[in-house]
Amino acid sequence: MIAKITRGKNPGNIGAYLHGPGKANEHTYTVAGQRVSGGVVVGSNIGMEGQTDPRLWAGELRKALNTRPEIKNPVWHASLRNTKGDRTLSNEQWADVGQSFAEDMGYAEHPWVMVRHGDDHVHIVVSRVSDVGEVWHARNDRRAAQTACTKLEKVYGLEAAPRRREQRKQPVLVERENARSKTQLVAAQRAQKERQAQEAAQRAKWRDASFPNPPMTCRPSKGNVPVARPYTPPQSGHDAGYER
């Protein structure tokens, strides 16, 4: 059994979809041996079994929702679908499935209806606000729905549907430490790039300052220009300073 969950604001909108004839691939149900387009209520806690008009049960859900108008997306909707190889459950069995599912999920005291939409699946519409204004927050509802479906598979002898594995959440401290480490790594890499850029700029500046005379090249100091002296040959009788 596979559960798909959505949330909304107006129970009338989802009701029109569940009971409407549809434009393509519409859903059908069987009544008096005949197939009829749309859906029929097979389970509820507000006495709507057998209804094919969504206005009745949507109005009951809306009364509860109006007690807490500040709640966002107060309509909770789930579809429950069996696998292709499962046997077809009766309306009574689906009603029992709906009650068990409501108790396991925690909304049994909130107005809800189950609409059968075919041989293999149903839709459940719940008011997250109760008649007395209490709110069902539906935290971790997808994980809870998977657990509830696994339980129903065992109770009714249905095939075990594949479950989507959820990644295990790390503790908050571990997540914060990982984020801090990533931030520090990025900061260190940025600082290294800035140092390399500064060193490259300094080397370029040094090359520009030394061109065209490289460092260590001796040049005469300003004002001391050497003067060339004429050559004078040594005179006879004078020691020319040569060693005999």
Disulfide bonds with the S-S distance in Angstrom:
none
